[in-house]
């Protein structure tokens, strides 16, 4: 019974009693088996594959299972992994999905409500209203998605990471919701731990690489240009106003416009004098 103490997305005993009432003893055991496996993964891609191919199909049978990273500010950066393997039709429709993702009722509610619990499209829209959306007419109707339930793993401003289950027939039940409500917080913890482990490993590896280059000062940034770690007076030398943000001229050098390659070394005249900056790329 103690597993429910770390899986509450509503408050107190009322949620626990409600969730427990929808699951049989055999379903509890199946859920526990999945949790045991969930926390054994050491990299996010393997965890995503297991979630879509094994865990979710066992727990909540559906026609499709997807992992989604929706970027509402830059739709072209939206990622969707669909299982069973995505077909040619899905590949053709995906660009349009990115353009109309803001119409999705679960996405819009998530941005308005922190700690969003597991919800179905039918929690917010009647079937008639759902069918009026461009999202349905131009994407989901062609794929056959009549019912969907989703749960958020991570929420940033204008960026949502979630998994979704879809069916052609039969809406999801409260039993299905209860299973996913219990699974979601475990996924949040597992993905956060993997992200932190990956970031820490990148910092260690890149620090050693920079030291081997005999750099006088080192600044380590991720692929988005956020400062993860620094040594020496490097941030002061480049005139960084914030410890986590590179000046525009340095950021522009590291991330040149499409079609132009990053120069390995640049020289700048700063308040600290003339400095040379070398880019040391890594696999991550």
Secondary structure, 3 states (H helix, E strand, C coil): CHHHHHCCCCCHHHHHHHHHHCCCHHHHHHHHHHHHHHCCCCCHHHHHHHHHHHHHHHHCCCCEEEEEEEECCCHHHCEEEEECCCCHHHHHHHHHHHHHHHHCHHHHHHHHCCCCCCEEHHHCCCHHHHHHCHHHHHHHHHHCCCEEEEEEEEEECCEEEEEEEEECCCCCCHHHHHHHHHHHHHHHHHHHHHHHHHHHHHHHHHHHHHHHCCCCCEEEECCCCEEEEEECCHHHHHCCCECCECCHHHHHHHCCCCCCCCCCEEEEEECCEEEEEECCCCCC
